[in-house]
């Protein structure tokens, strides 16, 4: 779910600016066992130099990566015009962060996106009434917008002038219930992908979304296994976390021991 840590990212930017005037630099300390620490270690271990930010929304994830020290290429895909306009403004000061105004799926087509005042709930699927109420959304304020979808392998061919031939690619997917279709559209380039981050539901908050076991099974079929589960948000009354950001790494089927940098 997009935008969960935007306040933290904005605060870091402000603090960095203040310290910069004194000739100092500041960044987040990546605590052991955290999502950030595992992701940072994964990037270093796999020499990741290209991140595909699928569901870029307003740029929060890309800003988080920069705050954690990643300096490679970021390509954000965001199909909703209003969100892409915000994203484009944030990309202006970063030459290694580029955007594409379309979404990714398992086929090239047009589609209807359901949008909400809280844009991080925008989805091709319908938000369940109980979920809308739990997250404080007014379902009557929902609108729709026509968007473009492309396969990832199609998009990669079109972006080949921006992506180096030796790119080591990590794919972050946050599409509000459409995550399975993204790797399905990457069948032509799976061999160059080092890993995924995908948002998996413990509770289905959209009608028709795939379950967590279904998604894990699919990633296993294409050669990736989960290495970390991190709750996106938790309802304190029930301690239920409806969604988890899950990191996947390529796995050959043979267990090996080796030193890791995290």
C-alpha positions, 0 to 999 in steps of 0.5 A, a space after each residue: 500500500 503506497 504512502 505508508 511512510 511518506 511522513 517519515 520520508 518528508 521529515 528526513 528530507 527536512 532534517 537533511 536540509 537543516 544539517 546540510 547547512 552545517 556541512 553535515 549529512 544524515 540518514 536512517 539507521 537501518 535497524 536489524 530485522 527490519 524491512 529496510 535492513 533486509 532490503 538494503 542487504 539484498 540490494 548489496 548482495 545482488 548488486 541491484 542497480 535498477 529498480 522497477 517501481 510498479 505502482 509508483 503512486 506519489 513517489 514515496 517508495 522511490 524516496 524511501 530507497 534514496 533515503 536508505 542509500 540506494 543510488 541506482 536507476 529507478 523507473 516508476 510506473 503509475 497509470 493514474 494521471 493525478 498521481 503521475 503528475 505528483 510523481 513527475 514533480 518529485 522526479 525532476 531533481 533526480 536524473 536517475 529516477 524516471 517515470 512511465 504513465 502506464 501500469 503493468 499487467 499480463 497483457 497490453 490493454 486499456 482498463 478502468 481504474 477505481 480511484 479514491 480520495 486516498 489515492 493509495 487505495 486506487 485499484 482495478 478491483 472493487 474495494 470491499 465495503 467493510 474494508 472501506 469502512 475500516 480504513 475510513 473511506 467514503 465509497 460514494 466518493 469513488 470515481 473512475 479513470 481510463 488507464 493504459 496497461 502494458 506487459 513488463 516484457 513489452 515495457 522493458 523492450 521500449 526502455 532498453 535505451 535507458 537500462 544497461 545490458 548488465 542491469 541487475 533488476 529488482 521489481 517492487 509491486 504495489 498494485 492493490 490486488 493486481 500483483 499476480 498479473 505483473 510477473 505474469 507479464 514478465 515471462 520474456 525477461 524473468 532471467 534478468 530479475 534478481 528479486 521482487 517485493 510484492 504486497 500480499 493479502 492476509 485479508 482480502 480487502 478487494 473483491 476478486 484479489 488473489 490470496 497470499 497462498 496463491 501468490 506465494 505458489 505462483 512466485 515459487 513456480 517461476 523460481 522465487 521464494 519469500 525471504 521476509 514478511 513485513 506488515 503494511 499496517 496493523 489494526 491495534 484492536 484485533 492485531 490483524 495486519 491485512 497486507 504484508 510487503 513480502 520480499 522474494 529472492 531467486 532460488 535454484 532449489 538447492 540450499 547453500 550457506 554463504 556469508 551475507 552483508 546484513 
